[in-house]
Amino acid sequence: MTEAALFEVVASIQRFAQPALDAAREDRPFDHHWPPDGPWRSKGDADHG
């Protein structure tokens, strides 16, 4: 794996995990879902399936 590819993997994991980790750190609810095409969406969003 190249260094650039590794950075992209890490960035993708960060985009996925950071909002949930921030909510946990701030002791606030995290009421979102990640659809197959991403990114996080509120469970109340009308456009989720």
N, C-alpha and C positions, 0 to 999 in steps of 0.2 A: 504494500500500500504506500502510495506517495504521501509526502507531507501535506500537500494540498488536499488530497482526498481525505486524510485524517482530519484536517481542519473542517472540512465540509460535514463529515460525520458528527464531529463534536458540536458544530453549529446547529445541525438538525436536532440533536438530542437536547441542546439548550432551548431551542424554540419550542420543543414539546414539553420539557419538564419545568422550565422556569416559572410559568404562571402558577402551576400547582405548588411548586416549592415556595414561591413568594406568599401565596395564600396561607400555607402552613406556617411559615415563619411569622406572619402577621396575625396568626390565630383568627383567620376569617374564613367563612365558607367558600368553597370552590364548586360552584354548580354549573359546570361546563361539560361538554363532550367533544371528542375529536372525531369528526367524520372521516371516512377513508381518504378523502382528498385534503384533510386538514383545512385550516388551523382550528384552534379551540373556538367553540361557539357556546353562547349561553344556552342552557336547556330551554329557555323560553323563546329562543329565536324561531320564527315561523317557518324558516326555510330548512330546518333539519328534518331528517326522515324518521 
